[in-house]
């Protein structure tokens, strides 16, 4: 498909020229994903295969870009060219769950013939217009919606839940199925449609070029590392008295570090609480912790997201009455994995005497239903979300929860309820599924002794538990007694 643009060329007189410009429609792809997610309460099981659809677009290098959530937990992926009924098989080449982006490779030859890849543009301006392309609601034809960019700011990315990155808000309609499709200005991609927000009408969000380029640069070495994390909390510093206490002028410049998280050894070496960050990558940080960027006031955290894993960010801080320049190396944080949604790997589990233990995670709690807060203790929420504020050992721990009890004579009088968090087994502190496995396998006495964070204690007879495990595998059609993962 071609659109004809009228151009006027002045050389003493005007001449009408017709120039054929390739339509972006050819580069827009419909994606069908056949996915299967695990049951987080019974981690050896998977739900039925689900079929869903989304959108994508062709980029340089014979690749298709889309959202990570469009192709997550995939068993089989099919892609369709514009107005072509033939399905082509594709597979995930790279996926970034933290930034909700993925790149697909088409297995069958010939898919990219005649398709002009779309280029990546710059961060668009607020109040400018964009056109979104995609296949909402599984339709067979491309849908086009035009809208105005209303806001650019940091947003929580719902696909991973525990990451906030830069996002662009628009009133262009972004519906299920639009995900992964491009937002275009002047023929260039200025965003990837990816989410809405409950309670906001006529508002959708797309992933901006800054995030797209970071992802594409990251995968150039053949692997995806992810967005780095400085491991600090930066808060407003507007109180004139507090500013004077720190020796600062009341000039609306500088945000205070109020907390440094574990485990971030480089940050702990170079920064302290009550350091005041004056500049990040040369950009002045306001007392509201925001920076001025292309006409927008954006939280300074977004400047850290411009840096690749293992690189350094330039900071100017205020400490003890003077400015100090610091080069801070920052790295991807993998220790907080369980506080966000997880993908690619099935959840770990271990069964002993019918007691099913698994890793406490956001996915596990979410599997309990929308009102899961009514079913777990405040202690459980604290262990999941606030470990990083403790010491390094606690930050690296992966709490273990009693997911359920498969009833058997060996555990018939077990008094503890499911959803209790383990503290020790056979006298060994439990900080991971591997700790639990070691504590059980190395026990030589006649009993397994369990203590829980709630203060409860219980025991199983070791020989009876071993016998029960063999019976339960057959009775419940469980493939293995344990699956520990990484």
VMD Tcl script that draws the C-alpha trace (Angstrom):
set ca {
  {0.00 0.00 0.00}
  {1.30 3.48 -0.87}
  {0.23 6.96 0.15}
  {0.97 9.90 -2.13}
  {2.39 13.09 -0.64}
  {2.33 16.41 -2.51}
  {5.72 18.14 -2.51}
  {6.54 21.53 -3.98}
  {10.05 22.23 -5.28}
  {10.99 25.90 -5.72}
  {13.61 26.75 -8.31}
  {12.27 29.98 -9.78}
  {8.93 28.20 -10.20}
  {6.83 25.57 -8.48}
  {6.57 22.03 -9.74}
  {4.13 19.41 -8.51}
  {5.87 16.12 -7.68}
  {4.26 12.85 -6.65}
  {6.41 10.75 -4.32}
  {5.34 7.23 -3.31}
  {5.93 6.64 0.38}
  {5.66 3.12 1.76}
  {2.83 2.82 4.27}
  {3.78 1.53 7.73}
  {0.89 -0.96 7.50}
  {3.14 -3.56 5.88}
  {5.40 -3.56 8.95}
  {2.57 -4.16 11.46}
  {2.27 -7.78 12.53}
  {-0.47 -9.75 14.26}
  {0.84 -12.18 16.89}
  {-0.95 -15.24 18.26}
  {0.53 -16.81 21.39}
  {-0.31 -20.24 22.78}
  {0.79 -20.06 26.39}
  {0.63 -22.20 29.52}
  {1.15 -20.82 33.00}
  {2.00 -22.76 36.17}
  {-0.24 -23.21 39.19}
  {1.68 -21.42 41.95}
  {-0.12 -23.27 44.75}
  {0.45 -26.70 43.23}
  {3.70 -25.92 41.39}
  {3.99 -29.27 39.58}
  {0.78 -28.48 37.67}
  {0.11 -26.16 34.73}
  {-3.15 -24.55 33.67}
  {-4.72 -25.32 30.30}
  {-3.07 -23.88 27.19}
  {-4.43 -20.40 26.49}
  {-4.61 -18.63 23.13}
  {-4.19 -14.85 23.06}
  {-3.35 -12.27 20.44}
  {-1.33 -9.09 20.29}
  {0.55 -6.87 17.88}
  {4.12 -6.26 16.82}
  {6.15 -4.47 14.19}
  {9.16 -5.18 12.02}
  {12.46 -3.55 12.98}
  {15.92 -3.66 11.41}
  {17.69 -6.99 11.25}
  {14.64 -9.06 10.21}
  {13.16 -8.97 13.69}
  {9.75 -8.32 15.18}
  {9.39 -6.17 18.29}
  {6.49 -6.64 20.67}
  {5.67 -6.66 24.38}
  {7.05 -9.32 26.67}
  {3.55 -9.89 28.05}
  {2.26 -10.70 24.55}
  {4.54 -13.74 24.29}
  {5.10 -14.73 27.95}
  {4.90 -18.41 28.98}
  {4.80 -19.24 25.30}
  {4.55 -22.76 23.93}
  {3.97 -21.76 20.31}
  {3.92 -18.40 18.49}
  {2.35 -17.59 15.13}
  {2.67 -14.28 13.27}
  {0.67 -12.87 10.37}
  {1.80 -10.33 7.81}
  {-0.49 -7.48 6.84}
  {-3.54 -8.85 4.97}
  {-1.89 -12.25 4.57}
  {-3.84 -15.29 5.87}
  {-0.74 -17.49 6.04}
  {0.55 -18.07 9.60}
  {4.32 -18.07 10.13}
  {5.96 -19.73 13.11}
  {8.13 -17.49 15.28}
  {10.15 -17.81 18.46}
  {11.42 -15.49 21.15}
  {14.97 -14.31 20.49}
  {15.26 -11.90 23.44}
  {12.80 -10.95 26.15}
  {12.97 -8.27 28.84}
  {10.29 -8.76 31.44}
  {11.43 -5.70 33.43}
  {10.78 -3.37 30.48}
  {7.98 -5.45 28.89}
  {9.71 -5.74 25.51}
  {10.62 -8.73 23.36}
  {12.18 -9.44 19.98}
  {10.97 -12.34 17.87}
  {12.66 -14.27 15.10}
  {10.54 -15.83 12.34}
  {11.56 -19.42 11.69}
  {10.15 -19.76 8.19}
  {11.96 -17.96 5.34}
  {10.35 -15.29 3.21}
  {8.36 -13.56 5.90}
  {10.25 -10.24 5.68}
  {10.30 -9.97 1.88}
  {8.95 -6.61 0.75}
  {8.61 -5.22 4.29}
  {10.36 -1.97 5.11}
  {11.37 -2.03 8.81}
  {10.27 0.83 11.03}
  {12.87 3.14 12.52}
  {12.93 4.32 16.13}
  {12.28 8.03 16.69}
  {12.81 10.35 19.64}
  {10.78 10.97 22.78}
  {7.69 12.84 21.55}
  {6.55 16.15 22.98}
  {3.57 16.59 25.25}
  {0.51 17.87 23.34}
  {1.80 16.41 20.07}
  {-0.27 13.76 18.27}
  {0.52 10.11 17.66}
  {-1.15 7.30 15.75}
  {-1.27 3.84 17.28}
  {-1.41 0.72 15.12}
  {-2.45 -2.75 16.15}
  {-4.92 -5.58 16.17}
  {-7.20 -4.93 19.18}
  {-9.66 -7.61 20.31}
  {-8.12 -10.15 17.95}
  {-9.48 -8.46 14.81}
  {-8.24 -9.37 11.35}
  {-7.68 -5.80 10.18}
  {-5.31 -3.17 11.52}
  {-6.92 -0.61 13.80}
  {-5.69 2.98 13.76}
  {-6.30 5.45 16.57}
  {-5.00 8.96 16.86}
  {-4.45 10.73 20.13}
  {-2.66 13.48 21.99}
  {0.27 12.89 24.33}
  {-0.84 14.20 27.68}
  {1.94 13.24 30.11}
  {5.41 11.71 30.30}
  {6.49 10.32 33.67}
  {7.68 7.26 35.57}
  {5.06 4.53 35.79}
  {4.92 1.10 37.39}
  {5.15 -1.52 34.63}
  {2.30 -3.90 35.42}
  {3.87 -6.88 33.62}
  {6.69 -7.13 36.19}
  {4.97 -5.07 38.94}
  {8.11 -4.19 40.97}
  {9.73 -1.91 38.37}
  {8.90 1.66 37.41}
  {10.28 3.06 34.16}
  {9.51 5.97 31.87}
  {6.12 5.81 30.13}
  {4.09 8.08 27.86}
  {0.37 8.68 28.44}
  {-1.98 9.30 25.52}
  {-5.72 9.50 24.95}
  {-5.38 7.29 21.86}
  {-7.34 4.10 22.48}
  {-5.09 1.25 23.62}
  {-7.12 -1.92 24.06}
  {-6.27 -5.61 24.61}
  {-4.67 -6.77 21.38}
  {-3.07 -3.37 20.75}
  {-0.23 -4.41 23.05}
  {3.08 -4.57 21.19}
  {1.93 -2.35 18.35}
  {3.76 0.89 17.54}
  {2.82 4.50 18.19}
  {4.06 6.50 15.20}
  {4.98 10.11 14.49}
  {6.22 11.07 11.02}
  {6.67 7.39 10.15}
  {8.95 6.65 13.12}
  {8.22 4.59 16.22}
  {7.90 6.80 19.29}
  {6.43 4.12 21.51}
  {5.18 0.57 21.99}
  {1.62 0.28 23.32}
  {1.57 -1.75 26.51}
  {-0.90 -0.93 29.30}
  {-3.76 1.10 30.70}
  {-4.52 2.12 34.24}
  {-7.71 1.23 36.14}
  {-9.71 4.33 37.00}
  {-8.33 6.47 34.18}
  {-10.70 7.00 31.26}
  {-9.42 7.58 27.72}
  {-5.85 6.98 28.88}
  {-3.34 4.44 27.64}
  {0.41 4.15 27.94}
  {3.24 3.29 25.61}
  {6.92 2.50 26.15}
  {9.05 5.42 24.91}
  {12.11 5.34 22.61}
  {14.53 5.73 25.56}
  {13.47 2.34 26.91}
  {13.31 0.73 23.46}
  {16.88 1.81 22.61}
  {18.19 0.65 25.98}
  {16.70 -2.79 25.34}
  {18.09 -3.02 21.79}
  {21.55 -1.87 22.91}
  {21.51 -4.38 25.77}
  {20.94 -7.38 23.47}
  {23.71 -6.44 21.05}
  {26.17 -8.68 22.95}
  {23.89 -11.71 22.63}
  {22.22 -11.61 26.04}
  {19.74 -9.46 27.92}
  {20.99 -8.14 31.27}
  {18.16 -5.77 32.11}
  {17.83 -2.29 33.58}
  {20.27 -1.55 36.41}
  {19.25 -0.45 39.87}
  {21.22 1.99 42.04}
  {19.66 0.60 45.21}
  {18.79 3.92 46.82}
  {15.69 5.90 47.69}
  {15.71 9.57 46.75}
  {13.15 11.85 48.44}
  {12.18 15.51 48.36}
  {14.28 18.02 50.29}
  {12.03 21.09 50.47}
  {12.05 21.76 54.21}
  {14.18 24.94 54.69}
  {15.19 23.89 58.21}
  {16.43 20.49 57.05}
  {18.31 22.13 54.18}
  {20.03 24.50 56.60}
  {20.80 21.53 58.86}
  {22.59 19.89 55.92}
  {24.38 23.13 55.04}
  {22.43 23.75 51.84}
  {21.01 26.95 50.43}
  {17.25 27.11 50.01}
  {17.60 27.19 46.21}
  {15.30 24.26 45.25}
  {18.26 22.13 44.12}
  {19.07 18.70 45.51}
  {17.17 15.61 46.70}
  {18.09 13.60 49.77}
  {19.05 9.91 49.94}
  {16.90 8.58 52.76}
  {17.62 4.86 52.36}
  {20.17 2.55 50.75}
  {18.93 -0.93 50.06}
  {20.64 -4.29 50.36}
  {22.45 -5.86 48.61}
  {24.17 -3.01 46.73}
  {27.81 -3.10 47.85}
  {29.05 -0.39 45.46}
  {26.32 2.00 46.59}
  {27.14 1.32 50.25}
  {30.82 2.08 49.62}
  {30.24 5.38 47.83}
  {27.00 6.85 49.17}
  {25.40 7.43 52.57}
  {21.98 8.32 53.85}
  {21.50 12.11 53.99}
  {23.82 12.61 51.03}
  {22.11 15.12 48.75}
  {22.11 14.37 45.02}
  {22.63 17.62 43.11}
  {23.21 16.24 39.60}
  {22.74 12.95 37.76}
  {24.49 12.57 34.39}
  {24.94 16.35 34.28}
  {21.24 17.07 34.87}
  {20.32 19.26 37.86}
  {18.09 17.48 40.39}
  {15.40 19.65 41.95}
  {14.41 19.59 45.60}
  {11.32 17.65 44.46}
  {13.66 14.87 43.15}
  {12.66 15.72 39.58}
  {14.75 16.83 36.61}
  {13.84 18.95 33.62}
  {14.00 16.81 30.45}
  {12.71 17.88 27.04}
  {10.04 20.11 28.57}
  {8.97 17.54 31.19}
  {9.53 17.27 34.93}
  {10.50 13.62 35.47}
  {11.78 11.80 38.54}
  {15.59 11.69 38.48}
  {15.45 7.88 38.78}
  {14.81 7.76 35.02}
  {18.38 8.98 34.37}
  {19.76 5.86 36.07}
  {17.69 3.82 33.58}
  {19.70 5.27 30.69}
  {22.78 3.34 31.91}
  {23.58 -0.24 30.92}
  {24.29 -3.01 33.42}
  {27.85 -2.68 34.76}
  {28.35 0.89 33.54}
  {28.69 3.94 35.79}
  {26.51 6.97 36.32}
  {28.05 10.37 37.11}
  {26.72 11.97 40.30}
  {27.41 15.25 42.05}
  {26.44 15.04 45.72}
  {26.52 17.30 48.77}
  {28.12 15.88 51.91}
  {29.53 17.56 54.99}
  {29.21 21.05 53.54}
  {30.85 20.45 50.15}
  {30.20 19.08 46.69}
  {31.65 15.74 45.73}
  {31.77 14.04 42.30}
  {31.13 10.30 42.25}
  {31.15 7.67 39.52}
  {28.67 5.06 40.72}
  {28.71 1.61 39.04}
  {25.21 0.19 38.84}
  {24.06 -3.33 38.12}
  {20.89 -5.26 37.45}
  {19.22 -6.30 40.69}
  {18.11 -9.94 40.63}
  {17.73 -10.36 44.39}
  {14.23 -8.84 44.42}
  {12.92 -11.23 41.78}
  {10.23 -12.77 43.99}
  {8.61 -9.41 44.78}
  {7.69 -9.05 41.11}
  {5.91 -11.37 38.72}
  {8.06 -14.20 37.41}
  {8.32 -15.79 34.00}
  {10.09 -18.46 31.97}
  {10.90 -20.83 34.86}
  {8.23 -22.88 36.71}
  {8.09 -22.26 40.46}
  {10.23 -24.43 42.74}
  {8.65 -26.87 45.16}
  {9.51 -29.67 47.58}
  {7.19 -32.24 49.13}
  {7.89 -34.01 52.41}
  {5.27 -36.15 54.11}
  {2.53 -34.45 52.09}
  {3.68 -30.95 53.09}
  {4.08 -28.87 49.94}
  {6.67 -26.10 50.28}
  {7.32 -23.45 47.66}
  {9.01 -20.07 47.34}
  {7.08 -17.10 48.65}
  {6.49 -14.78 45.71}
  {4.13 -12.17 44.32}
  {2.80 -14.85 41.96}
  {2.03 -17.18 44.86}
  {0.12 -14.49 46.75}
  {-1.68 -13.38 43.60}
  {-2.83 -16.98 43.06}
  {-4.79 -16.75 46.32}
  {-7.23 -14.32 44.69}
  {-7.80 -10.59 44.60}
  {-8.35 -10.45 48.36}
  {-5.18 -12.37 49.21}
  {-4.34 -9.84 51.92}
  {-7.20 -11.36 53.91}
  {-5.53 -14.77 53.82}
  {-1.94 -14.03 54.82}
  {-0.30 -12.46 57.84}
  {1.35 -9.00 57.85}
  {4.56 -10.90 58.56}
  {4.26 -12.63 55.18}
  {3.84 -9.33 53.33}
  {6.81 -7.89 55.20}
  {9.03 -10.84 54.27}
  {8.16 -10.48 50.61}
  {8.38 -6.71 50.20}
  {10.72 -5.33 52.85}
  {13.60 -7.80 53.12}
  {15.83 -5.45 51.12}
  {15.70 -2.95 53.99}
  {17.34 -5.45 56.34}
  {20.85 -6.86 56.30}
  {22.41 -8.43 53.21}
  {21.60 -12.02 54.24}
  {17.91 -11.17 54.59}
  {17.91 -9.31 51.30}
  {19.30 -12.33 49.48}
  {16.94 -14.80 51.15}
  {14.01 -16.39 49.35}
  {11.41 -17.16 52.04}
  {9.77 -20.57 51.92}
  {6.04 -21.00 52.49}
  {3.92 -24.04 53.31}
  {1.69 -23.91 50.25}
  {-0.68 -26.74 51.12}
  {-0.95 -30.10 52.89}
  {-1.75 -33.22 50.88}
  {-3.61 -35.24 53.47}
  {-2.02 -38.55 54.48}
  {-1.90 -40.60 57.71}
  {1.66 -39.37 58.28}
  {0.49 -35.74 58.63}
  {-3.10 -36.18 59.79}
  {-2.50 -34.32 63.07}
  {-0.27 -31.61 61.63}
  {-1.62 -28.48 63.32}
  {-0.04 -25.70 61.21}
  {-2.10 -24.18 58.43}
  {-1.05 -23.64 54.85}
  {0.52 -20.23 54.00}
  {2.78 -20.35 57.06}
  {6.39 -19.23 56.55}
  {9.22 -21.56 57.49}
  {11.85 -20.44 59.97}
  {13.96 -23.55 60.65}
  {13.99 -27.23 59.73}
  {15.95 -29.67 61.86}
  {17.70 -26.76 63.53}
  {18.84 -25.15 60.26}
  {17.70 -21.63 59.29}
  {15.78 -21.68 56.01}
  {16.51 -18.85 53.55}
  {15.78 -20.72 50.30}
  {14.41 -23.90 48.81}
  {17.97 -25.23 48.64}
  {18.35 -24.68 52.39}
  {15.18 -26.72 52.95}
  {16.41 -29.53 50.71}
  {19.74 -29.67 52.55}
  {18.10 -29.62 55.98}
  {15.88 -32.58 55.06}
  {18.44 -34.67 53.17}
  {21.12 -34.35 55.86}
  {18.81 -35.26 58.75}
  {19.86 -38.57 60.34}
  {17.50 -38.59 63.32}
  {14.04 -40.21 63.37}
  {12.09 -36.92 63.05}
  {11.88 -33.81 60.91}
  {11.35 -30.78 63.15}
  {9.80 -27.59 61.69}
  {9.52 -24.12 63.21}
  {7.58 -21.28 61.60}
  {7.81 -17.50 61.78}
  {4.41 -17.43 63.44}
  {5.98 -19.22 66.43}
  {4.40 -22.59 65.66}
  {6.32 -25.87 65.77}
  {5.59 -29.30 64.30}
  {7.30 -32.60 63.53}
  {7.01 -35.53 61.13}
  {8.34 -39.02 61.59}
  {11.06 -39.28 58.95}
  {10.43 -42.88 57.83}
  {6.67 -42.32 57.61}
  {7.19 -39.13 55.60}
  {9.48 -40.93 53.13}
  {6.90 -43.68 52.63}
  {4.11 -41.11 52.23}
  {6.01 -39.28 49.50}
  {6.13 -42.36 47.27}
  {2.39 -42.94 47.70}
  {1.47 -39.29 47.13}
  {3.39 -39.08 43.86}
  {1.16 -41.78 42.43}
  {-2.03 -40.69 44.15}
  {-1.82 -37.06 42.95}
  {-0.01 -37.77 39.68}
  {2.98 -35.65 40.70}
  {6.01 -36.05 38.39}
  {8.72 -35.58 41.05}
  {9.09 -35.02 44.76}
  {10.95 -31.76 44.22}
  {11.86 -29.15 41.65}
  {14.28 -26.64 43.11}
  {15.18 -24.39 40.17}
  {18.16 -22.07 40.35}
}
mol new
graphics top color blue
foreach p $ca { graphics top sphere $p radius 0.5 }
foreach p [lrange $ca 0 end-1] q [lrange $ca 1 end] { graphics top cylinder $p $q radius 0.2 }
display resetview
